[in-house]
Each structure stands twice: as structure tokens, then as C-alpha cells.
Amino acid sequence: MKQFDLFEKKLGLNFKNKDLLTQAFVHRSYLNENPEFNLDQNERLEFLGDAVLELVVTVYLYNEYPKKAEGELTNWRAALVNAKMLTSVAEELGFNDFLLLSRGETKELGKARQYILANTFEALIGAIYLDSGYEPCDIFIKKYLLKKLPLIIQEKLYKDAKSHFQEEAQDKNGITPVYKVIKEWGPDHKKKFTVGVYLNEEMIAEGEGYSKQEAEEESAKEALKVKKWVSD
């Protein structure tokens, strides 16, 4: 597809197999409306890219911060490779202009789109790896994602809400929070969850997400606000 020539030029990529680049942007909904399309959707590439991304980030953190403990490095890595950060980078790089979506998905601009962008970022890493190996992935991830690390450290973005709420609840009330799924709905590929966070039997807040983990994190954020335990 010709539009991906522009994408390659913009991001300094040079695919030998152009189909791999295109496939990275094919959402499964596109194939539902275009069954004759000659490429598969991007979920297998996403699966591969997720592993490559985690390895590149892990090696970088290990080498660049030799005196940091495993726990801190793990938190930094989680903040770099989570859906929110990958979505932010994908938006900055103009991924929205290249996504191959169904007409319905094209109109979706909320959290569903954010997940598609994050997954596409991982699929692109998988495509780069299959096309050219580890080193170009390393260069790409350092250039566009790892540059966010100073901001993550400075703003303490690696301190997730669940950890914060647990620390506060144990310190102030001597209670460990418990998370329970209240509701789940939607098709398997786009299931949503509502999770409540409880202190003893009292539900403090609830949150929604496209995974149980995301819903738990959202409920913890709300609980911090409810309890007025939000950090400075």
C-alpha cells in the first residue's frame, strides 16, 4: 500500500517485505469487512512484538542503571511498556492515519482506539523484528519510546495507583484492599470489565477497563480520590 511509503520515510524505516509493515496495521475488524484482503490481521505480530519490546527495554535498563534494584527497574519497565504510554507514542508518530479498521471501529475514538494503537505499536515491533532482526528494533524503541524514561522518573509515573492505594490503606487503616469483578461484557476480542475495590466489606470505588488489571488500576485511582489520599 502506497501510504506506507510515507510512513517508512517519516520514521526512518526501510522494510524489505512491505507486506509485514502493512499487516502490522491490519485490525481484525478490517478483515470482517474486507474478507478478500490478501494479508492477515496483526495479532500474531503483536504477540511477537510484545516480547521483543520487553526484552529491548529490559536490556537497556539493566545496562544503563547498574546500581538500581530489580524492583525499581521492573516498575520503570512497566511504565514504559503499558498501554497508555504505547498509545501516546503511537499517536505522536501518526499511527491513526494508517490504521486499517472497519467503518465502525474508525468512529471509535475512546479507550477502544487507545488499545488498538498500543497493540499496533507492538505489532510494528514484531514486523520490524521479522523483517530485519533485533538491532533495528533496538534502534526504533530507543529513538521513540525510551526517550520517555526521564519524564517517567521525574514525574514518578512508575508509581501505579494500586501500589499507592495499598500502601495508604495499610498505613492508615491496617487493611489490604481487595478487588472484585462486578461486571464483564462485550465480545471476547473487546471485553470490558468493571472492578470494585474494597476495604473489608466496604466498596470504596469502581473502575472500568479492557482488562481486569486496567479496571483494577482505574478503581484504585478513584479510591485514592475518594479517600483524599492522592499524592502531591
C-alpha positions in Angstrom: 0.0 0.0 0.0 1.4 3.3 -1.1 0.6 5.3 2.0 3.1 3.2 4.0 5.9 4.5 1.9 5.3 7.8 3.6 5.2 6.1 7.0 8.6 4.5 6.4 10.1 7.7 5.3 8.7 9.6 8.2 10.0 7.2 10.8 13.3 6.2 9.1 12.3 2.6 8.4 13.1 0.5 5.4 11.2 -2.7 5.1 12.4 -5.4 2.7 9.0 -7.1 3.0 6.4 -4.3 2.7 3.6 -6.7 3.5 4.9 -7.1 7.0 4.6 -3.3 7.6 1.1 -3.2 6.2 0.0 -6.2 8.2 1.1 -4.5 11.4 -1.7 -2.0 10.9 -4.5 -4.5 10.0 -7.1 -4.7 12.8 -9.3 -7.8 12.8 -12.4 -5.7 12.2 -11.0 -4.6 8.8 -10.9 -8.2 7.6 -14.6 -8.7 8.6 -15.5 -6.0 6.0 -12.7 -6.9 3.6 -12.5 -10.7 3.6 -10.7 -10.7 0.2 -7.8 -8.7 1.7 -4.5 -10.5 1.0 -3.0 -10.2 4.5 -3.8 -11.5 7.9 -4.7 -9.3 10.9 -1.9 -8.1 13.3 -2.5 -10.1 16.4 0.3 -12.6 15.9 2.7 -9.8 15.1 1.6 -8.0 18.3 2.3 -11.2 20.3 5.9 -11.3 19.0 6.4 -7.6 19.3 5.3 -7.5 22.9 8.2 -10.0 23.8 10.8 -8.1 21.7 9.7 -4.8 23.2 10.0 -6.1 26.8 13.5 -7.6 26.0 14.8 -4.4 24.5 13.6 -2.2 27.4 14.9 -4.7 29.9 18.4 -4.9 28.4 18.5 -1.1 28.2 17.5 -0.6 31.8 19.9 -3.4 33.0 22.8 -1.8 31.2 22.1 1.9 31.9 21.2 1.6 35.6 23.6 -1.0 37.1 23.0 0.2 40.6 19.2 0.1 40.6 17.4 -2.7 42.3 15.2 -5.2 40.4 12.0 -3.8 41.8 12.6 -0.3 40.7 13.7 -1.4 37.2 10.6 -3.5 37.0 8.4 -0.5 37.8 10.2 1.6 35.2 9.8 -1.0 32.6 6.0 -1.4 33.4 5.6 2.3 33.0 7.3 2.3 29.6 5.5 -0.7 28.0 2.0 -0.1 29.4 -0.9 0.6 27.0 -1.1 4.3 28.0 2.5 5.0 27.1 2.5 3.0 23.9 -0.8 4.7 22.8 0.8 8.1 23.5 3.9 7.3 21.4 1.7 5.8 18.6 -0.4 9.0 18.5 2.8 11.2 18.3 4.0 9.1 15.4 0.8 9.4 13.5 -0.4 5.8 13.6 -4.0 6.9 13.4 -3.5 7.9 9.8 -2.5 4.4 8.8 -4.8 2.0 10.8 -6.8 -0.4 8.7 -10.1 -0.6 10.5 -13.8 -1.4 9.9 -16.1 1.6 9.4 -17.4 1.0 12.9 -14.0 1.0 14.5 -13.0 4.1 12.6 -15.6 6.0 14.5 -14.4 4.7 17.9 -12.1 7.3 19.4 -12.1 6.4 23.1 -10.3 3.6 25.1 -11.0 1.1 22.4 -8.9 3.1 19.9 -6.2 3.5 22.5 -5.9 -0.2 22.8 -5.8 -0.6 19.1 -2.9 1.9 18.9 -0.9 0.3 21.7 -1.4 -3.2 20.1 -0.4 -1.8 16.7 2.8 -0.3 18.2 3.7 -3.8 19.4 2.7 -5.4 16.1 5.0 -2.9 14.3 7.9 -4.0 16.6 7.1 -7.6 15.7 7.1 -6.7 12.0 10.5 -4.9 12.2 11.9 -7.9 14.0 10.8 -10.4 11.4 11.9 -8.2 8.6 15.3 -7.1 9.9 16.1 -8.6 13.3 16.8 -7.4 16.7 19.1 -4.4 16.1 16.6 -2.2 14.1 14.0 -2.9 16.9 16.5 -1.7 19.4 17.2 1.5 17.5 13.5 2.2 16.9 12.5 1.6 20.6 15.3 3.7 21.9 14.5 6.5 19.5 10.8 6.7 20.1 9.9 5.1 23.4 12.9 5.1 25.7 13.3 8.8 25.4 10.2 8.9 27.7 12.1 7.4 30.6 13.4 10.7 32.1 9.9 12.0 32.2 8.6 8.8 33.9 11.4 9.1 36.5 10.9 12.8 37.1 7.1 12.7 37.3 7.2 9.3 39.2 4.8 7.9 36.6 6.1 4.4 37.6 4.2 4.6 40.9 1.0 2.8 39.9 -2.3 3.6 41.7 -2.8 0.1 43.1 0.5 0.1 44.9 -0.1 3.6 46.2 -3.6 2.8 47.5 -2.4 -0.4 49.2 0.4 1.5 51.0 -2.0 4.1 52.2 -4.7 1.6 53.2 -2.3 -0.5 55.2 -0.7 2.6 56.8 -3.9 4.4 57.7 -6.4 1.6 58.3 -4.3 -1.6 58.7 -6.3 -3.1 55.8 -5.2 -4.7 52.5 -7.5 -3.7 49.6 -9.4 -6.5 47.8 -10.5 -6.2 44.1 -13.6 -7.9 42.8 -15.1 -8.1 39.3 -18.6 -6.6 39.4 -19.4 -6.9 35.7 -18.0 -8.0 32.4 -19.5 -7.6 29.0 -18.7 -7.4 25.3 -17.2 -9.8 22.7 -14.1 -11.8 23.5 -11.8 -9.5 21.4 -13.1 -6.4 23.1 -14.4 -7.4 26.5 -14.8 -4.8 29.2 -14.7 -5.2 33.0 -16.0 -3.2 36.0 -14.0 -3.9 39.1 -14.7 -2.6 42.7 -12.0 -2.1 45.3 -13.0 -2.9 48.9 -11.6 -2.2 52.3 -13.1 -5.0 54.4 -16.7 -5.2 53.2 -17.0 -1.6 52.1 -16.6 -0.8 48.4 -14.6 2.4 48.1 -14.7 2.9 44.3 -15.0 1.2 41.0 -13.3 1.4 37.6 -13.7 0.2 34.1 -11.1 -1.2 31.6 -10.5 -3.6 28.7 -8.7 -6.0 31.1 -9.1 -6.8 34.8 -5.8 -5.2 35.5 -6.7 -2.0 33.9 -10.1 -1.9 35.7 -8.3 -2.5 39.0 -5.9 0.3 38.3 -8.8 2.7 37.4 -10.7 1.7 40.6 -7.6 2.4 42.7 -7.2 5.8 41.1 -10.8 6.6 42.0 -10.4 5.2 45.5 -7.4 7.5 46.1 -9.6 10.5 45.2 -12.5 9.3 47.4 -10.2 8.9 50.4 -8.3 12.1 49.5 -5.0 10.1 49.5 -3.9 11.5 46.2 -0.1 12.2 46.2 1.3 15.6 45.5 
